[in-house]
Amino acid sequence: MSEKRLSGSRPSVAAATLPHRRGSLSINTATLATSTATSQSPISGSVDATISPRRTRGDHFQTWIPRTLSSSRTTPTLPHDKRSYNAHYRLPRLLRHRWIQFVILVYATFSVLLTFTHLCQWSFSEKPITEPPVHIEEWEPKRTYRGDDAYSVVDDMTMAMRFSKMFSKSLPGTIEYTKPYWQRAHVTPTPHDISLTTWVTDKNYDQLIRIAQMWNGPMSITLHIESKAPTTSPETLDMLDQIRLDLQKESSIVQYADIHLLVTPPSYSGALALSRNSDRNFARLFARTEFICYLPIDLVPATELRDTLERNFDSFAARLRAGDVFVVPTFAYITAEQVASPEADWAEQAAEDDGEPENVEKEQFMTLVHEETFIPRTKSRLLHLVETGAMGVEDRHWPIGSGPTDFNKWKNAEKLFAVEDYEFHYEPVVIESRNVQPWCSERFAENGAACLYATYLTGANFWILPHDFVVRIKEQQQTWLSSTETVIQNRLYAKFVWELCVHHARMLDAEGLWNTDKSRHAKSSCSRVINSWGKGLVGE
């Protein structure tokens, strides 16, 4: 009876449930495979269930991770295959603890929820996440190197090393003896005022006195002295002491003028050891106001430019900070005989012509400077002198009465108007921002037009002031250079114009401004140069 049960399709339940008999049970593999393939009845399923060991609830919990990982694999059908399968995916001993499995489950759940929360916030948020703006007024410069040291590496540099980098066109020996703020003004200027900048030498520093009297405001002056001996020699010290004493006699210089000393070797060959454009940059570098006005030493401010800026500060400051400049027309006496005429009192004659009260003091309209030279202080006084042929508008490189300043338009103007016929030799007196304008090119010994042409190519507008002007107090000296130096400088400037055109055109193109209004000046004045030198490099 037992042999029939063993050869049939229903094995003995008792034999299957005994562990010692289950381990010693030998069944023909081929017969069992055939029996398994042909018998799919519920009875065979009960046999498998009977042969498999009974698992407790704890065993089921310990094997939930392997079953999840192996869900994609085919479930084994034979009992001995099932045991080896579970043994192969058996968890490490550490992960069999329930509390560790619980921690893993909590961490996975928290990670999923946190990721889902961030995705929803990013998807449905209307306000973009931006960094808080940094205001320039609140920014404080800090060293990014050796922050724990009380001194900077720059402190170890000599003055000659620093200025040789700032003024790279000069030899280091020519700027070795420099002293910024050799004489500091007693009155600290307000940041938004205008500083008058200029340069003087030991031969013409006395002319600074009359400019200071007429300006009566902040000044930044370069005192350029040529000396055979260094600044510590007795000769140089005596000369500097005498200059200091002479300048301190004028109270306006003591109150408002910052004087910066620059001592260079003498010019044995007649050439300039340091260019006048460098002197201009030196004075601008140490100016203590936001706006500056460079005025040659032989010009005098006839009107109150500082008051004009103060009255129109909101509109003027915005234009200056945007890069525009304000042109101050220059006027000069046409002949030396008309500079001062004892026989004719121009102030009284002008008052009679204009119907102004005779009891008004003459100094309100005309000021005596430079011995017998009268300076008109109002536009009406000036126009009267122009109508009589005594004075005329002066643009350097143009005849008296002509030039880009356009006197015919200026005499009737009541508002600002722009220069329309700009030319790269144009070098008027301008009010500009100290911070945004290009620096003067120091390759030229003396060329103010090079300073302004770079400004023009950046897209700046030249606005002419309708009621302000300056006056030349003596016949214009064309240049400080020799004839040979003048020829060389003119040739260099012609090439410099081409170079500057390509340079600024490429800068505008690199900043994405070539197809904007900023590039209109570069396109109009440099079209031929750009088409030849900059073809394929600038714009379309």
C-alpha positions in Angstrom: 0.0 0.0 0.0 2.8 2.4 0.8 4.6 1.5 -2.5 1.4 2.5 -4.4 1.3 5.9 -2.6 5.0 6.5 -3.5 4.5 5.8 -7.2 1.3 7.7 -7.5 0.6 11.4 -7.9 -0.4 11.9 -4.2 2.6 11.5 -1.9 2.1 10.7 1.8 1.4 13.8 3.9 3.2 12.3 6.8 6.3 11.6 4.8 6.3 15.1 3.4 6.0 16.8 6.7 8.7 15.0 8.5 12.0 16.9 8.4 14.2 13.9 8.6 12.4 12.1 5.8 12.2 15.3 3.7 16.0 15.6 3.8 16.5 11.9 2.8 13.8 11.8 0.2 15.1 10.7 -3.2 12.9 11.2 -6.2 13.9 10.7 -9.8 14.4 14.1 -11.4 13.0 13.0 -14.7 9.9 11.4 -13.2 9.3 14.4 -10.9 9.6 16.8 -13.8 7.2 14.7 -15.9 4.8 14.5 -13.0 5.0 18.3 -12.5 4.5 19.1 -16.1 1.5 16.8 -16.6 -0.2 17.3 -13.2 -1.5 20.8 -12.7 -4.4 19.8 -10.4 -5.1 21.4 -7.0 -3.8 18.2 -5.5 -0.3 18.9 -6.8 -0.5 22.4 -5.5 -1.3 21.1 -2.1 1.7 18.8 -2.3 4.0 21.8 -2.8 2.3 23.6 0.0 2.7 20.6 2.2 6.4 20.1 1.4 7.3 23.7 1.9 8.2 24.6 5.5 5.7 26.7 7.5 6.9 30.3 7.9 6.2 32.3 10.9 5.1 35.9 10.8 8.6 37.0 11.9 10.2 35.1 9.0 7.9 36.8 6.6 8.8 40.3 7.8 12.5 39.5 7.6 12.2 38.6 3.9 10.0 41.4 2.6 13.0 43.4 1.2 14.4 40.4 -0.8 11.0 39.5 -2.2 10.6 43.2 -3.3 14.0 43.3 -4.9 13.4 39.9 -6.7 9.9 40.6 -7.9 11.0 40.7 -11.4 12.7 37.3 -11.2 10.9 34.0 -11.9 9.7 32.4 -8.6 11.3 28.9 -8.1 9.0 25.9 -8.2 11.1 23.2 -6.6 11.5 23.1 -2.8 15.3 22.8 -2.9 15.6 25.7 -5.4 13.4 27.8 -3.2 15.7 27.3 -0.2 18.8 28.1 -2.1 17.1 31.2 -3.6 16.2 32.6 -0.1 19.7 31.8 1.2 21.2 33.7 -1.8 19.2 36.9 -1.0 19.6 36.6 2.8 19.9 40.1 4.5 23.0 41.0 6.3 22.9 40.5 10.1 22.7 44.3 10.7 19.7 44.8 8.6 17.7 42.0 10.2 16.9 44.2 13.2 13.5 45.7 13.1 14.4 49.1 14.4 17.0 49.6 11.6 14.4 48.5 9.0 12.0 51.0 10.6 14.5 53.8 10.4 15.2 53.0 6.7 11.5 53.1 6.0 11.0 56.4 7.7 14.0 58.0 5.9 12.7 56.8 2.5 9.2 58.1 3.2 10.6 61.5 4.4 12.8 61.8 1.4 10.0 61.2 -1.0 7.7 63.7 0.7 10.4 66.4 0.9 11.2 65.9 -2.8 7.5 66.1 -3.7 7.1 69.3 -1.6 10.1 71.0 -3.4 8.8 70.0 -6.8 5.4 71.5 -6.1 6.9 74.7 -4.7 9.1 75.1 -7.7 6.3 74.3 -10.2 3.6 76.5 -8.8 5.6 79.4 -7.3 5.0 82.8 -9.0 7.9 84.8 -7.6 11.4 83.8 -8.8 14.0 83.3 -6.2 16.5 86.2 -6.5 19.5 87.2 -4.4 19.1 90.5 -2.4 20.4 93.5 -4.3 23.7 95.0 -3.2 23.7 98.8 -3.1 26.9 100.6 -4.0 26.4 103.0 -1.2 26.5 100.1 1.3 29.4 98.3 -0.2 32.7 98.5 1.6 35.9 97.6 -0.2 37.7 94.7 1.6 40.9 92.9 0.7 40.5 89.4 -0.7 44.1 88.5 0.3 45.9 88.5 3.6 42.9 89.8 5.4 44.4 89.3 8.8 47.3 91.6 8.2 47.1 95.2 9.3 48.8 96.4 6.1 48.5 95.8 2.4 51.0 94.5 -0.1 50.5 97.9 -1.9 52.1 99.6 1.2 55.4 98.1 0.3 55.4 99.5 -3.2 57.3 102.7 -3.9 55.6 105.7 -5.3 57.5 105.3 -8.5 56.2 101.8 -8.9 52.6 102.8 -8.4 52.7 105.7 -10.8 54.7 103.9 -13.4 51.7 101.6 -13.7 49.1 104.4 -13.7 51.1 106.5 -16.3 52.5 103.6 -18.4 53.6 105.9 -21.2 56.3 107.5 -19.1 59.6 106.2 -18.0 59.7 105.2 -14.3 62.4 107.8 -13.5 60.3 110.7 -14.7 57.6 110.2 -12.1 59.8 109.1 -9.2 59.3 112.4 -7.3 55.6 112.8 -6.9 53.6 114.0 -3.9 49.8 114.1 -4.1 48.1 116.8 -2.0 51.4 118.6 -1.6 49.1 121.4 -0.4 45.6 120.4 0.7 42.6 122.7 0.7 41.3 123.8 4.1 37.7 123.4 3.0 36.5 119.8 2.2 34.4 120.0 -1.0 31.0 118.4 -1.3 31.0 115.2 -3.3 28.6 116.5 -6.0 30.4 119.8 -6.7 32.6 120.7 -9.7 36.4 120.7 -9.4 38.4 122.9 -11.7 41.4 120.9 -12.9 44.5 122.3 -14.6 48.3 122.2 -14.5 50.9 124.9 -13.9 54.7 125.1 -13.8 57.2 127.1 -11.8 57.1 129.7 -14.6 53.3 130.4 -14.7 51.9 129.4 -11.4 51.1 133.1 -10.7 48.3 132.9 -13.3 46.6 130.4 -11.0 45.7 133.3 -8.6 43.3 135.1 -11.0 41.6 131.7 -11.9 41.1 131.0 -8.2 39.5 134.4 -7.7 37.0 133.9 -10.5 36.3 130.3 -9.7 36.0 130.4 -5.9 35.4 126.7 -5.6 37.2 123.3 -5.4 40.3 123.0 -7.5 42.7 120.1 -8.3 46.0 121.5 -9.6 49.1 119.7 -10.9 52.3 121.6 -10.1 54.8 120.2 -12.6 58.4 121.3 -12.0 61.5 120.4 -13.9 64.5 120.2 -11.7 68.1 119.0 -12.1 68.2 118.0 -8.5 65.9 115.7 -6.5 63.2 117.1 -4.2 65.5 116.9 -1.2 68.1 119.2 -2.6 68.4 122.8 -1.2 67.7 124.3 -4.6 64.5 122.5 -5.1 63.3 123.0 -1.5 64.0 126.7 -1.7 62.0 126.9 -5.0 59.1 125.0 -3.5 59.0 127.2 -0.4 58.8 130.3 -2.5 56.0 128.9 -4.6 54.1 127.9 -1.4 54.5 131.4 0.0 53.3 133.1 -3.1 50.2 130.9 -3.4 49.3 131.2 0.2 48.8 134.9 -0.3 45.6 134.2 -2.1 42.9 133.1 0.3 40.8 131.3 -2.3 43.8 129.0 -3.1 44.4 128.2 0.5 40.7 127.5 1.1 39.8 125.5 -2.1 42.9 124.3 -4.0 44.5 120.8 -3.7 47.9 121.1 -5.3 49.8 117.9 -6.4 53.5 118.1 -6.8 55.3 116.4 -9.7 59.0 116.9 -10.2 60.7 115.5 -13.4 64.2 115.8 -14.9 64.9 118.8 -17.1 64.2 118.8 -20.8 67.7 119.1 -22.2 66.5 118.5 -25.8 63.5 120.8 -25.7 61.1 117.8 -25.6 58.7 117.2 -22.7 59.8 114.6 -20.3 56.2 114.0 -19.2 53.2 114.8 -21.4 50.7 117.5 -20.6 48.0 115.0 -21.0 49.6 113.1 -18.1 49.3 116.3 -16.1 45.6 116.5 -16.9 45.1 112.9 -15.8 47.1 113.5 -12.6 44.9 116.4 -11.6 41.7 114.4 -12.4 42.9 111.4 -10.5 43.1 113.3 -7.2 40.1 115.5 -7.6 37.7 115.1 -4.7 34.4 115.8 -6.4 32.2 113.8 -8.8 32.4 116.3 -11.6 35.4 118.2 -13.1 36.1 120.9 -15.5 39.5 121.1 -17.1 40.4 124.7 -17.8 43.8 125.7 -19.4 45.7 128.3 -17.4 45.2 131.1 -19.9 41.3 130.9 -19.7 39.1 132.4 -17.1 35.6 131.3 -16.1 33.4 134.3 -16.7 30.1 132.9 -15.3 29.2 130.9 -12.3 29.4 127.3 -13.6 28.9 125.8 -10.2 25.7 127.7 -9.7 24.4 126.5 -13.0 25.0 122.9 -12.0 23.4 123.4 -8.6 20.2 125.0 -10.1 19.8 122.2 -12.6 21.4 119.4 -10.6 18.8 116.7 -11.1 18.8 116.9 -14.9 22.4 117.8 -15.4 23.8 115.1 -13.0 21.8 112.4 -14.7 23.3 113.3 -18.1 26.8 113.6 -16.8 26.6 110.2 -15.1 25.3 108.7 -18.3 28.5 109.8 -20.1 27.4 113.1 -21.7 29.5 116.3 -21.4 28.5 120.0 -21.2 30.5 122.3 -23.5 31.4 125.8 -22.2 31.9 128.1 -25.2 35.2 129.9 -25.3 35.5 133.6 -26.4 38.6 135.7 -27.1 39.4 139.2 -28.1 40.1 139.5 -31.8 42.9 142.0 -31.7 45.3 143.1 -29.0 44.1 146.8 -29.3 40.6 145.8 -28.4 41.6 143.9 -25.2 41.7 147.2 -23.2 40.7 150.6 -24.4 41.0 153.5 -22.0 39.1 155.8 -24.3 35.9 153.6 -24.3 34.1 152.3 -21.3 32.5 149.2 -22.6 30.5 148.4 -19.5 28.7 151.8 -19.5 28.1 151.7 -23.3 26.6 148.2 -23.0 24.4 149.3 -20.2 23.0 152.2 -22.2 22.4 149.9 -25.2 20.5 147.3 -23.2 18.6 149.8 -21.1 19.9 148.5 -17.8 20.1 150.7 -14.8 23.2 152.9 -14.6 23.5 152.6 -10.8 24.5 148.9 -11.1 28.1 148.4 -10.3 30.3 147.9 -13.3 32.0 144.8 -11.8 28.7 142.9 -12.1 29.0 143.1 -15.9 32.7 143.5 -16.5 35.7 142.3 -14.4 39.2 143.6 -14.8 41.8 140.8 -14.9 45.3 140.6 -16.3 46.3 144.3 -16.0 43.8 146.1 -18.4 41.8 143.1 -19.6 38.0 143.3 -19.0 36.0 140.1 -18.8 32.3 140.2 -19.5 30.3 138.5 -16.8 26.9 138.2 -18.5 25.8 136.9 -21.9 24.3 140.3 -22.8 27.7 142.0 -22.2 29.4 139.4 -24.2 27.0 139.7 -27.2 27.5 143.4 -27.2 31.3 142.9 -27.5 30.8 140.4 -30.3 28.5 142.7 -32.2 31.0 145.5 -32.1 33.7 143.2 -33.4 35.8 143.2 -30.2 35.3 139.5 -29.4 34.4 136.3 -31.1 33.8 132.6 -30.3 37.0 130.6 -30.4 37.4 126.9 -31.3 41.0 125.8 -31.5 42.0 124.7 -35.1 39.2 126.9 -36.5 39.2 130.7 -37.3 37.7 133.1 -34.8 33.9 133.0 -35.1 33.6 129.6 -36.7 33.7 126.0 -35.5 31.5 123.3 -34.1 30.3 125.4 -31.2 27.9 127.3 -33.7 27.8 130.8 -32.3 24.7 131.8 -34.4 22.7 129.2 -32.7 24.2 129.9 -29.2 23.4 133.6 -29.2 19.7 133.0 -29.3 19.6 129.8 -27.3 17.7 129.5 -24.0 18.1 125.8 -23.5 20.8 123.1 -24.0 21.5 122.1 -27.6 23.8 119.4 -29.0 26.9 119.8 -31.1 25.9 118.8 -34.6 29.1 119.2 -36.6 31.6 117.4 -34.4 35.1 116.9 -35.8 37.9 114.9 -34.2 40.1 118.0 -33.7 37.4 119.7 -31.6 38.6 120.4 -28.0 36.3 122.7 -26.1 36.2 123.3 -22.4 33.8 120.7 -21.0 32.2 119.7 -17.7 32.3 116.0 -17.3 32.1 113.2 -14.8 35.3 112.2 -13.1 34.3 108.6 -12.9 32.8 107.5 -16.2 34.9 109.3 -18.9 37.9 107.7 -20.7 41.3 109.0 -19.6 43.4 111.2 -21.9 45.8 109.3 -24.0 49.3 110.0 -22.7 51.1 109.1 -25.9 50.6 112.7 -27.0 52.6 115.5 -25.4 49.7 117.9 -25.5 46.4 117.1 -27.3 43.1 117.7 -25.6 41.2 116.6 -28.7 42.4 113.0 -28.1 40.7 113.1 -24.7 37.3 114.2 -26.0 37.3 112.0 -29.2 37.3 108.9 -27.0 34.4 110.3 -25.2 32.6 111.0 -28.4 33.0 107.5 -29.7 31.4 106.0 -26.6 28.1 107.6 -27.7 28.3 110.7 -25.5 26.3 113.8 -26.4 28.1 117.2 -26.3 25.5 119.7 -24.9 26.4 123.4 -25.2 25.4 125.5 -22.2 23.3 128.5 -23.4 24.3 131.1 -20.7 27.8 130.2 -19.6 31.2 130.9 -21.2 34.9 131.3 -20.5 37.2 134.0 -21.9 40.8 133.8 -23.0 42.8 136.6 -21.3 45.7 136.7 -23.8 46.6 135.6 -27.2 46.3 131.9 -27.6 49.6 130.0 -27.6 49.0 127.3 -30.2 51.3 124.7 -28.6 54.1 124.1 -26.2 55.8 121.8 -28.6 58.6 122.4 -31.1 57.9 122.3 -34.8 59.3 118.8 -35.1 57.3 117.5 -32.2 54.2 119.1 -33.7 54.6 117.3 -37.0 55.2 114.0 -35.3 52.2 114.4 -33.1 49.9 115.3 -36.0 51.0 112.1 -37.8 50.5 110.0 -34.7 47.1 111.5 -34.1 45.9 110.6 -37.6 46.8 107.0 -36.9 45.4 107.2 -33.4 42.0 108.2 -34.8 41.8 105.0 -36.9 43.0 102.9 -34.0 40.5 104.5 -31.6 37.6 103.9 -34.1 38.3 100.2 -34.3 38.9 99.8 -30.6 35.6 101.5 -29.5 33.6 99.8 -32.3 34.8 96.4 -31.1 34.0 97.3 -27.5 30.5 98.4 -28.4 30.0 95.2 -30.4 31.3 93.0 -27.6 28.9 94.6 -25.1 25.9 94.2 -27.5 25.6 97.9 -28.1 26.6 98.0 -31.8 23.0 98.1 -33.0 21.8 100.6 -30.4 21.9 104.4 -30.2 25.2 104.3 -28.4 27.1 103.4 -31.5 25.7 106.1 -33.8 28.9 108.3 -33.4 31.2 105.4 -34.2 29.2 104.5 -37.2 29.0 108.0 -38.6 32.6 109.1 -38.1 34.4 105.7 -38.5 32.6 104.0 -41.3 35.5 104.1 -43.7 38.0 103.0 -41.1 35.7 100.2 -39.8 35.1 98.9 -43.4 38.9 98.7 -44.0 40.5 97.8 -40.7 37.6 96.3 -38.8 35.9 94.4 -41.6 34.6 91.0 -40.3 35.4 92.0 -36.7 32.8 94.6 -35.9 29.0 94.3 -36.5 27.4 92.7 -39.5 
